[in-house]
């Protein structure tokens, strides 16, 4: 919330990393937000953040604060590497990804290629977050159609090879159970059923995911 106010855009993983690295860095972003805020709605949100900062965050035990930061840094710090930041957390003037809402509307094809052999943990994180972002955009079309006269829109496809490396539950199962109504055909491929079980660490949870796929072909 404070990064949106301070920078006037959605936060990147790199700015999240820098903001949660230290309490002082977070305070600096609040001061920057104070200089940028102009509307009454933004001022209300900034006041909410400042109250939390003074009444809650400032009184947190130092060890707890460090523990929270360590948990966030484990994911976010990967994106502060210059080469990774250039692609996945660019400065506004270099950002060229226009968001799934717009790309779906235009009928564009988005291909994600982040080889695990080269990028390791970054590959898993980016693949998973990209997938969830696409899912949200597809289901938002359904929500907009339900609350107005707008049609769901063009048919779309979600195609994923080696899908077991990026599966998450219950989010994926919820998407697969609703996506057909949102005109989305999901096509996923994996080596074995056991790979789902290994990823999700629970055979019952894996079975729930598979049950939401309308057609299954096993070789």
Secondary structure, DSSP 8 states (H G I E B T S, - for coil): -HHHHHHSS---HHHHHHHHH-HHHHHHHHHHHHHH--SHHHHHHHHHHHHHHHHTGGGS-HHHHHHHHHHHHHHHGGGGSHHHHHHHS--GGG-----HHHHHHHT--------HHHHTHHHHHHHHHHHHHHHHHHHHHHHHHHTSS----S-EEEEESSGGGT--TTHHHHHHHHTTTTTEEEEE--S-HHHHHHHHT-HHHHHHHHHT-S-----
